[in-house]
Amino acid sequence: MLFKITHDDGNMNWYVTDNIYISGELDEESVQFLIKKGHLRPLVTTEPLLPPTGEIFKWFKQKCFAFDVDETLDISNGPISVSSIKQLYDAGHIVGICGNWSHFVRVVPNWNKMVSFVGQFYGYTSKTVFLTQLKNAIKVDEYIMIGNDPAHFGNSNDIQAAQEAGWTFIREDQFNIKRFLEN
């Protein structure tokens, strides 16, 4: 959810929240409290949210990204940096782990400040089921799984799980963060 705050000096800042509902006006103290607790984060975008006329709001297209870990992220022999996950999260997208989450939470400091979910739990659910559950619970403009295609590289069949769950699939070596930061 996008949330706008107009300050006493007339300046506006946009914030994103994906875990609470905000109704009404907030003062600066409340905003700082919610940011400190992780419920509110500034929206970072390379484009202005308002066109030059200031009359029409440019809608932010929020996406949900699910990243595999092994052979996908740089913490496990993959090409995608963990800082890319943080950049997407800071830009207001919902970002999470769908793979070796236990490795991610063990080796990434402050992991809980850059992802909205971790999963899938081996032995309890498949990646397809986990992605389907996420899609049913989280309402965004697009769902994207980034991971391995065993026909190309890697061991997990992330392409099949994404296709079966109705997600767009991007192979780990074809992921370009700039495309998503420009929205």
Contacts in CASP RR format, 6 or more apart in sequence:
PFRMAT RR
TARGET T0000
AUTHOR 0000-0000-0000
METHOD contacts of the structure
MODEL  1
MLFKITHDDGNMNWYVTDNIYISGELDEESVQFLIKKGHLRPLVTTEPLL
PPTGEIFKWFKQKCFAFDVDETLDISNGPISVSSIKQLYDAGHIVGICGN
WSHFVRVVPNWNKMVSFVGQFYGYTSKTVFLTQLKNAIKVDEYIMIGNDP
AHFGNSNDIQAAQEAGWTFIREDQFNIKRFLEN
1 16 0 8 1.000
1 17 0 8 1.000
1 18 0 8 1.000
1 21 0 8 1.000
1 22 0 8 1.000
2 14 0 8 1.000
2 15 0 8 1.000
2 16 0 8 1.000
2 43 0 8 1.000
2 60 0 8 1.000
3 14 0 8 1.000
3 15 0 8 1.000
3 16 0 8 1.000
3 17 0 8 1.000
3 22 0 8 1.000
3 40 0 8 1.000
4 12 0 8 1.000
4 13 0 8 1.000
4 14 0 8 1.000
4 15 0 8 1.000
5 12 0 8 1.000
5 13 0 8 1.000
5 14 0 8 1.000
5 15 0 8 1.000
5 26 0 8 1.000
5 31 0 8 1.000
6 12 0 8 1.000
7 13 0 8 1.000
7 28 0 8 1.000
13 42 0 8 1.000
14 42 0 8 1.000
14 43 0 8 1.000
14 45 0 8 1.000
14 49 0 8 1.000
15 31 0 8 1.000
15 35 0 8 1.000
15 40 0 8 1.000
15 41 0 8 1.000
15 42 0 8 1.000
15 43 0 8 1.000
16 40 0 8 1.000
16 41 0 8 1.000
16 42 0 8 1.000
16 43 0 8 1.000
16 92 0 8 1.000
17 34 0 8 1.000
17 39 0 8 1.000
17 40 0 8 1.000
17 41 0 8 1.000
18 92 0 8 1.000
18 94 0 8 1.000
18 116 0 8 1.000
19 39 0 8 1.000
19 116 0 8 1.000
20 34 0 8 1.000
20 39 0 8 1.000
20 40 0 8 1.000
22 40 0 8 1.000
26 34 0 8 1.000
31 40 0 8 1.000
34 40 0 8 1.000
35 41 0 8 1.000
35 42 0 8 1.000
38 113 0 8 1.000
41 89 0 8 1.000
41 90 0 8 1.000
41 92 0 8 1.000
42 90 0 8 1.000
43 49 0 8 1.000
43 60 0 8 1.000
43 91 0 8 1.000
43 92 0 8 1.000
44 90 0 8 1.000
44 91 0 8 1.000
44 92 0 8 1.000
45 60 0 8 1.000
45 91 0 8 1.000
45 181 0 8 1.000
45 183 0 8 1.000
46 181 0 8 1.000
46 182 0 8 1.000
47 58 0 8 1.000
47 182 0 8 1.000
47 183 0 8 1.000
48 58 0 8 1.000
49 57 0 8 1.000
49 58 0 8 1.000
49 60 0 8 1.000
50 56 0 8 1.000
50 57 0 8 1.000
50 58 0 8 1.000
51 58 0 8 1.000
60 92 0 8 1.000
60 183 0 8 1.000
61 141 0 8 1.000
61 142 0 8 1.000
61 183 0 8 1.000
62 92 0 8 1.000
62 93 0 8 1.000
62 94 0 8 1.000
62 140 0 8 1.000
62 141 0 8 1.000
63 88 0 8 1.000
63 93 0 8 1.000
63 94 0 8 1.000
63 140 0 8 1.000
63 141 0 8 1.000
63 142 0 8 1.000
63 143 0 8 1.000
63 144 0 8 1.000
63 180 0 8 1.000
64 93 0 8 1.000
64 94 0 8 1.000
64 95 0 8 1.000
64 134 0 8 1.000
64 135 0 8 1.000
64 138 0 8 1.000
64 140 0 8 1.000
64 142 0 8 1.000
64 143 0 8 1.000
64 144 0 8 1.000
65 85 0 8 1.000
65 88 0 8 1.000
65 93 0 8 1.000
65 94 0 8 1.000
65 95 0 8 1.000
65 96 0 8 1.000
65 144 0 8 1.000
65 145 0 8 1.000
65 146 0 8 1.000
65 180 0 8 1.000
66 96 0 8 1.000
66 97 0 8 1.000
66 98 0 8 1.000
66 131 0 8 1.000
66 134 0 8 1.000
66 143 0 8 1.000
66 144 0 8 1.000
66 145 0 8 1.000
66 146 0 8 1.000
66 167 0 8 1.000
67 73 0 8 1.000
67 80 0 8 1.000
67 85 0 8 1.000
67 95 0 8 1.000
67 96 0 8 1.000
67 97 0 8 1.000
67 98 0 8 1.000
67 99 0 8 1.000
67 145 0 8 1.000
67 146 0 8 1.000
67 147 0 8 1.000
68 98 0 8 1.000
68 99 0 8 1.000
68 100 0 8 1.000
68 145 0 8 1.000
68 146 0 8 1.000
68 147 0 8 1.000
68 148 0 8 1.000
68 156 0 8 1.000
68 158 0 8 1.000
68 172 0 8 1.000
69 75 0 8 1.000
69 76 0 8 1.000
69 97 0 8 1.000
69 99 0 8 1.000
69 100 0 8 1.000
69 101 0 8 1.000
69 103 0 8 1.000
69 104 0 8 1.000
70 76 0 8 1.000
70 77 0 8 1.000
70 99 0 8 1.000
70 100 0 8 1.000
70 103 0 8 1.000
70 148 0 8 1.000
70 154 0 8 1.000
70 155 0 8 1.000
70 156 0 8 1.000
71 77 0 8 1.000
71 78 0 8 1.000
71 147 0 8 1.000
71 148 0 8 1.000
71 153 0 8 1.000
71 154 0 8 1.000
71 155 0 8 1.000
71 156 0 8 1.000
71 172 0 8 1.000
72 78 0 8 1.000
72 79 0 8 1.000
72 80 0 8 1.000
72 146 0 8 1.000
72 147 0 8 1.000
72 148 0 8 1.000
72 158 0 8 1.000
72 172 0 8 1.000
73 80 0 8 1.000
73 81 0 8 1.000
73 82 0 8 1.000
73 85 0 8 1.000
73 104 0 8 1.000
74 80 0 8 1.000
74 81 0 8 1.000
74 82 0 8 1.000
75 82 0 8 1.000
75 103 0 8 1.000
75 104 0 8 1.000
75 107 0 8 1.000
75 108 0 8 1.000
76 100 0 8 1.000
76 103 0 8 1.000
78 172 0 8 1.000
79 172 0 8 1.000
79 173 0 8 1.000
79 175 0 8 1.000
80 146 0 8 1.000
80 172 0 8 1.000
80 175 0 8 1.000
82 108 0 8 1.000
82 114 0 8 1.000
84 175 0 8 1.000
84 177 0 8 1.000
85 95 0 8 1.000
85 96 0 8 1.000
85 114 0 8 1.000
85 115 0 8 1.000
86 113 0 8 1.000
86 114 0 8 1.000
87 177 0 8 1.000
87 181 0 8 1.000
88 95 0 8 1.000
88 177 0 8 1.000
88 180 0 8 1.000
88 181 0 8 1.000
89 95 0 8 1.000
89 113 0 8 1.000
89 114 0 8 1.000
89 115 0 8 1.000
89 116 0 8 1.000
91 180 0 8 1.000
91 181 0 8 1.000
91 183 0 8 1.000
93 140 0 8 1.000
93 180 0 8 1.000
94 116 0 8 1.000
94 117 0 8 1.000
94 138 0 8 1.000
94 140 0 8 1.000
95 114 0 8 1.000
95 115 0 8 1.000
95 116 0 8 1.000
96 115 0 8 1.000
96 116 0 8 1.000
96 117 0 8 1.000
96 118 0 8 1.000
97 104 0 8 1.000
97 115 0 8 1.000
97 117 0 8 1.000
97 118 0 8 1.000
97 119 0 8 1.000
98 119 0 8 1.000
98 120 0 8 1.000
98 127 0 8 1.000
98 130 0 8 1.000
98 131 0 8 1.000
98 134 0 8 1.000
98 145 0 8 1.000
98 158 0 8 1.000
98 161 0 8 1.000
99 119 0 8 1.000
99 120 0 8 1.000
99 127 0 8 1.000
99 156 0 8 1.000
101 118 0 8 1.000
101 119 0 8 1.000
101 120 0 8 1.000
104 111 0 8 1.000
104 115 0 8 1.000
104 118 0 8 1.000
105 111 0 8 1.000
105 118 0 8 1.000
108 114 0 8 1.000
111 118 0 8 1.000
117 134 0 8 1.000
119 130 0 8 1.000
120 126 0 8 1.000
120 127 0 8 1.000
120 129 0 8 1.000
120 130 0 8 1.000
121 130 0 8 1.000
125 133 0 8 1.000
126 161 0 8 1.000
127 156 0 8 1.000
127 158 0 8 1.000
127 161 0 8 1.000
127 165 0 8 1.000
128 160 0 8 1.000
128 161 0 8 1.000
128 164 0 8 1.000
128 165 0 8 1.000
131 143 0 8 1.000
131 145 0 8 1.000
131 161 0 8 1.000
131 162 0 8 1.000
131 165 0 8 1.000
131 166 0 8 1.000
131 167 0 8 1.000
132 164 0 8 1.000
132 165 0 8 1.000
132 166 0 8 1.000
134 143 0 8 1.000
135 143 0 8 1.000
135 165 0 8 1.000
135 166 0 8 1.000
135 167 0 8 1.000
142 168 0 8 1.000
143 165 0 8 1.000
143 166 0 8 1.000
143 167 0 8 1.000
143 168 0 8 1.000
144 167 0 8 1.000
144 168 0 8 1.000
144 169 0 8 1.000
144 170 0 8 1.000
145 158 0 8 1.000
145 161 0 8 1.000
145 162 0 8 1.000
145 165 0 8 1.000
145 167 0 8 1.000
145 168 0 8 1.000
145 169 0 8 1.000
145 170 0 8 1.000
146 158 0 8 1.000
146 169 0 8 1.000
146 170 0 8 1.000
146 171 0 8 1.000
146 172 0 8 1.000
146 175 0 8 1.000
147 156 0 8 1.000
147 158 0 8 1.000
147 159 0 8 1.000
147 169 0 8 1.000
147 170 0 8 1.000
147 171 0 8 1.000
147 172 0 8 1.000
148 154 0 8 1.000
148 155 0 8 1.000
148 156 0 8 1.000
148 157 0 8 1.000
148 158 0 8 1.000
148 159 0 8 1.000
148 171 0 8 1.000
148 172 0 8 1.000
149 157 0 8 1.000
149 158 0 8 1.000
149 159 0 8 1.000
149 169 0 8 1.000
149 171 0 8 1.000
150 156 0 8 1.000
150 157 0 8 1.000
150 159 0 8 1.000
151 159 0 8 1.000
152 171 0 8 1.000
152 173 0 8 1.000
153 171 0 8 1.000
153 172 0 8 1.000
153 173 0 8 1.000
158 169 0 8 1.000
159 169 0 8 1.000
159 171 0 8 1.000
162 168 0 8 1.000
162 169 0 8 1.000
163 169 0 8 1.000
END
